[in-house]
């Protein structure tokens, strides 16, 4: 992995690390569907504006069907499900559940696209999940007043959301190869906006969201969705689906850092230990050590081989 890719990965983790805190604030005010519609609509406007400035809006017409499917799998469905999850469990618990994404991505790529993943990388993925659990364990709990059935639904929703992310990453790598990252990001957010428009209108909150909730929604749209997906799709094209999805291991590290920096939350020895395990496991999962050979497939940037 080159320095530029590693920088993109860390910046992406920082952006998505802040998103759980903002979702936790905005989701109760908007509701899960309306919040996601606002989020993806703002992201779509931001990204399409960048495309227009570069004179590349016609790229959205190149593969509309595939971009539409990508938007459903990578934004509309998982965003709604994870927003629902935050109504029943804390941000820390959501981060733990979200860390299943790289495992789904690796498994789906291995079964569907026959991607070769080396033993140290499987080990890194497994230990990454362990590190997230260690890091977030003290913050992993249910939202007060959550019913047992609602909590069970939240857990199922998280599993479906992370599986959707795994399918989407492999689908984009296999079926949208050669599409510029900005076009993929803009097209997917436009698709998600269109898919959720009518449900969002029907479920729009009767009580107007507060200025704080709107501020969080705008930041979610521009920074944590628009800019973040531009970075993600660039990583996807350069280093592959599993390596790009490994960002979810780093998200809780940055989420804890944001909490300490912005909310003056305590940094414990447990958090430091979990962060160390996550960093070490990410090194393994990315194939940074031991060094991957070029033939080792998508973690080294090699091609996918669809069945």
N, C-alpha and C positions, 0 to 999 in steps of 0.2 A: 504494500500500500504506500503510495507516494505522500509526501508531506501535505500537498493540497487536499488529498482525499481525507487524511486524518484530521486536518483543520475543519473541513466540511462536516465530518462526523461529530466532532466535539461541539461545533456551533449548533448543529442540528439537535444534539442532546440537550444543550442549554435551552434552546427554544421550546422543545417539547417538555423539558423538565418544568418549565414555568407554566405550561398549559394546564396541568392537573389542578394547580392552585386556582387558576382563573375559572376553569370549568366548575370547580366546587363552589365558587361564588356566584357564577352566572346561571348555572343549571336550575337551581330552585326558582329563580325569578322568571326565566323564559320557559322552562320546561325543556326536556331533551330534544324534541323535534324542532321547535322554533329556534332554539339556540344554535343547533347545527345549521339550519337554513341561513341564519344571519352570518354565521361563521364562514360557510362555503361561498355565500354570495359576495361577501366582502373580499374573500380571497380571489374569487373569479374576476371581480372587477380590477383588483390590483394586478393580477397576472396578465389579464387581457390588455390592460393599459401598457404593461411592459412589452407585450407582443406587438401592439400597435406602434409603439415608439421605434421598434426595430423593423417595422414593415413586414411582420411575419404572421399576421392574422390568417392568411390563406392556409397556413399549416394545419389549422383546426379542421379543415375540410378534407384532409388527406385520408384519415382513417376514423371517421366519426363513430362508427359502430364500436370499434375496439376502445376508443377513448371513453365512450359512454359506459361500457362495461367496466372499465378501469375505475371510473368515478364512482360507480355503485359499490364495487368491491373494496376500494381503498379509502373511500371517504363517506358516502352517504350511509351505508349499512353500519360500519364499525363506529363512526362518530355518534350516531344515534344510540347504539347499544352501549357505548362507553359513557355517554352522558346519562343514560338511565342507570348505569352501574354506580355513578357518583352520588346518586340520590339515596343509595342504600348502604354503601361502604365508604370508608374514608379514602382520601387521595393516596395514602400510603398503601392501602390494600389494593386499590385500583392499579397502582404502579407495579405491584407484585404480579397481579393477573396479566397485565399488559406485557410483562417480561416473557410470557409464553410465545410471543410472536416469532422470535428467531428459531425456536424449536419447531413450530409449525412450518415455518418457511423452509428449513432444512429438510424436514420429513417429506413435505409435498414436493420439493424439488428433486429429492432422491427417488421418490416413487413415480412421479409424473415425467420428469425430464432426465432422469437417470444421472443426475449430477453427482460427481465423485466428491465425497467429503471424507477427509482423513480422520483417523482416530483422535489425534490431538484436538481437532476442531469440534468433534462431537463432545469431547471431554470439556472443552472450553464453554460450549453451549450449556452443558449440564451444570457446571460450576458457576456460570453466570447467573442462572436461576437461583442457585443456592445463595450466592452473594446478595442478590436482590432481597431474598427472604430475610437474611441476616440484617441487612441494612434497614429494612422497613418494618421489621417485626414489631417494634414498640409502637409504631404508628398505624399498624394494621388492625382495624377494628370496624365494627358496624356503626352506621349512623344511628344516634339515639332515636328510638321509636320505630326502627325498621322491623317489619313483620318477618316471621320466618319464611313464609312463602315468597315474599318480595326479595329477600336475601338470596334464596335459592334461584329465583329467576335472574337475579343480578349475576350470579356465578355462571349460569348457563349463557347469559348474554355476553359475558366477558370471553368465554371459550369460543363462541361463534364469531365475535369481533376479531379476536386474534387469529383465528383460522382464516377469516376473510382477508386479513392483512397478508397472511402467508400465501394464499392463492394469488392475490393481486400482485405481489412482488415477483413471483415466478411468471405470472401471465405477462406482465409488462416487459420483463427481460426476454421472454420467448417470442411474444407476438408483436411487440412494438419496438423491436431493435431498430436503431437508426433514427427514431423520432427524437427531435431535440427535447431536452429535459423541460424547457420552458413551455413548449407546446403540450407535452404530457401533463404538466402541472395545471396549466390553464384549461385544457380540454376536460380533464377529470373533474375539476371544480365546477365548470359549467354544467357538466352532466349531473353532478350531485345536486347543484342548485335547482335544476329543472325537475329532478326526481322528487325533491322534497318540498317543492313550492306549494302544492295544494294541501298536503298534510300539515304544513306549517301554518297556512292560513286558517285551516280548520281548528288547529290546536293553539292558536296564538293566545297568550295569557290575557285574562280579563283585566288584571291589574298591571298598569304600565311598569316595566322594569325600571329600576333605579338608575341614576347616572353611573354609579359604580358598576352595576351589572352591564350597562352598555359599554362602558370603558373596557371591561374585561372582554366582552364580545368582539369589540373592534381590534383589540390586541391579539385575540385568538385568530381573527380573520387575516390580518395583515402579516403579523410576525410568525405566529405559531402554525399557520396553515399556508398562506401564500409563499412567504420566503422559505419556510421549512420544507414544503414539498418541492420547491425548486432545488434545494440542496439534496433532498432525498432522491429525486429522480436522476440528478447528476451522479450521485453515488451509485445508484442502481446500474446506470450505464457503464460506469468505470470499474466497479469492483464486484458487482453481482448482488443477487437478492439476499443471500444469507448474511454476507458481510454488511450490507446496508441495513438490514433489519436488526443487526446486533446493537444498533444505537439504543434499543429499548433497555439493554442492560445498563447503559450509562445514564439514562433518564433519571432514575431515582437518586443517583449520586448528585446530579445537578439540582434535582428538586429539593434535596436536603440542603444543598449549598444556598439555593435561593431562600429557603426558610430561615437559615442562619443569618443571611445577609439582609433580607428585607424584613423578616418578622422577629429577628433576634432570638431565634430558637437555639437551644443548646446543641452542641456537637458532642456526642458521647463516644466512648471507646468502642461500643458496639457498632456505631455508624462508621467509624474509621476502619474497623475490621471488615465490615461488609463492603465498604468502598474498595479496600485493598484486594479482596477476593474478586470483585467485579472487574477491576482493572486487569488483574492477572488473567482472568478467564477471557476477557475481550481480546487480549494479546493472542491467546490460543485460538479463539474462534475466528479471528481475522487472518490466521496463518502467519502472523508476524514472527512467531517462534513456536516450533522450529520452522525455518523458512520453507514456504511452499514452492514446489516446482511449477513451472508454467503449465504443465499438463494436468495440474490438480483441479482445474475446472473453475467455476464461477468465483470461488473465494480468491483466486489469483487473477480473476478477470477473464478467464477463458470462456469459450462459447457454451451455450446450452445445447443439448441434443434432444429435441422432442421425440417421443416415441412415434 
